[in-house]
Amino acid sequence: MAEDAPAQQVTAAPEAAPATTSFAIEDLHGRQAYRLLTSLVIPRPIAWISTVAADGTPNLAPFSFFNIVSGRPLMVMFSSGRRKDGEPKDTLANAAATGEFVVNLADHNLAEQVNLTSATVGPTVNEFEAFGVLPAPSTDVKPPRVASAMAALEARVAQVIPIDGSTSTLVLGHVLRVHVNPDVLGPDGLADATKLAPIARLGRDE
């Protein structure tokens, strides 16, 4: 080819898009859509939430619909469904009534106790006592923390938002204080994920 000949651009043939299986949500029956989505949106961090009832009874329960939603102000959210009888779960009722909750971040060593506190019990049951979870006093809110949790977020309820067409309710909370076990902090002052060893919800019962 002559030195002054124009260079030719070689374009690769487009690759075929990978095959997919598509689902119209309205075509899925029962809990199929929920089970499919929760098997795809993983891992979901678990908020082990402590609250107190209006009469002062402590409550402790895990929620996998949980995350950070704002950096300024620092806010977290969790979503709570209802009991089979249609009444709000104790965590939701307590947070709405008192305006406070604590998110305890559980690690692998606490997984069994987290599972135990997911049991449906009456509002007068103190899950800390019932399932052998040691409480620790919070600083700025009334609900106790889980003493053995590697970290805990004290929060004040900012908004309680019923989700249209659903039995779920979204709770937004301003984070007032963060408690962290110093053993999980790295030299930069941030949590080391390997030391934090968080547990998360996957699909099915994983």
Secondary structure as the mmCIF struct_conf table of DSSP 4:
data_model
#
loop_
_struct_conf.conf_type_id
_struct_conf.id
_struct_conf.beg_label_comp_id
_struct_conf.beg_label_asym_id
_struct_conf.beg_label_seq_id
_struct_conf.end_label_comp_id
_struct_conf.end_label_asym_id
_struct_conf.end_label_seq_id
TURN_TY1_P TURN_TY1_P1 GLU A 3 ASP A 4
BEND BEND1 ALA A 5 ALA A 5
HELX_LH_PP_P HELX_LH_PP_P1 PRO A 6 VAL A 10
HELX_LH_PP_P HELX_LH_PP_P2 ALA A 12 ALA A 19
HELX_RH_3T_P HELX_RH_3T_P1 ILE A 25 ASP A 27
BEND BEND2 LEU A 28 LEU A 28
TURN_TY1_P TURN_TY1_P2 GLY A 30 ARG A 31
HELX_RH_AL_P HELX_RH_AL_P1 GLN A 32 LEU A 40
BEND BEND3 VAL A 41 VAL A 41
STRN STRN1 ARG A 44 PRO A 45
HELX_LH_PP_P HELX_LH_PP_P3 ILE A 46 ILE A 46
STRN STRN2 ALA A 47 VAL A 52
TURN_TY1_P TURN_TY1_P3 ALA A 54 ASP A 55
BEND BEND4 GLY A 56 GLY A 56
STRN STRN3 PRO A 58 PHE A 63
BEND BEND5 SER A 64 PHE A 65
STRN STRN4 PHE A 66 SER A 70
TURN_TY1_P TURN_TY1_P4 GLY A 71 LEU A 74
STRN STRN5 MET A 75 SER A 80
STRN STRN6 ARG A 82 ARG A 82
TURN_TY1_P TURN_TY1_P5 LYS A 84 ASP A 85
BEND BEND6 GLY A 86 GLY A 86
HELX_LH_PP_P HELX_LH_PP_P4 GLU A 87 GLU A 87
STRN STRN7 PRO A 88 PRO A 88
HELX_LH_PP_P HELX_LH_PP_P5 LYS A 89 LYS A 89
HELX_RH_AL_P HELX_RH_AL_P2 ASP A 90 THR A 98
BEND BEND7 GLY A 99 GLY A 99
STRN STRN8 GLU A 100 LEU A 105
STRN STRN9 ASP A 107 ASP A 107
HELX_RH_3T_P HELX_RH_3T_P2 HIS A 108 LEU A 110
HELX_RH_AL_P HELX_RH_AL_P3 ALA A 111 LEU A 116
TURN_TY1_P TURN_TY1_P6 THR A 117 SER A 118
BEND BEND8 ALA A 119 ALA A 119
TURN_TY1_P TURN_TY1_P7 PRO A 123 THR A 124
HELX_RH_AL_P HELX_RH_AL_P4 GLU A 127 ALA A 130
TURN_TY1_P TURN_TY1_P8 PHE A 131 GLY A 132
HELX_LH_PP_P HELX_LH_PP_P6 VAL A 133 LEU A 134
STRN STRN10 PRO A 135 ALA A 136
BEND BEND9 THR A 139 PRO A 143
HELX_LH_PP_P HELX_LH_PP_P7 PRO A 144 PRO A 144
STRN STRN11 ARG A 145 VAL A 146
TURN_TY1_P TURN_TY1_P9 ALA A 147 SER A 148
BEND BEND10 MET A 150 MET A 150
STRN STRN12 ALA A 151 PRO A 162
HELX_LH_PP_P HELX_LH_PP_P8 ILE A 163 ILE A 163
TURN_TY1_P TURN_TY1_P10 ASP A 164 GLY A 165
BEND BEND11 SER A 166 THR A 167
STRN STRN13 THR A 169 VAL A 180
HELX_RH_3T_P HELX_RH_3T_P3 PRO A 182 VAL A 184
STRN STRN14 LEU A 185 LEU A 185
TURN_TY1_P TURN_TY1_P11 PRO A 187 ASP A 188
BEND BEND12 GLY A 189 LEU A 190
STRN STRN15 ALA A 191 ALA A 191
HELX_RH_AL_P HELX_RH_AL_P5 ALA A 193 LEU A 196
STRN STRN16 PRO A 198 PRO A 198
STRN STRN17 ALA A 200 ARG A 201
BEND BEND13 GLY A 203 GLY A 203
TURN_TY1_P TURN_TY1_P12 ARG A 204 ASP A 205
#
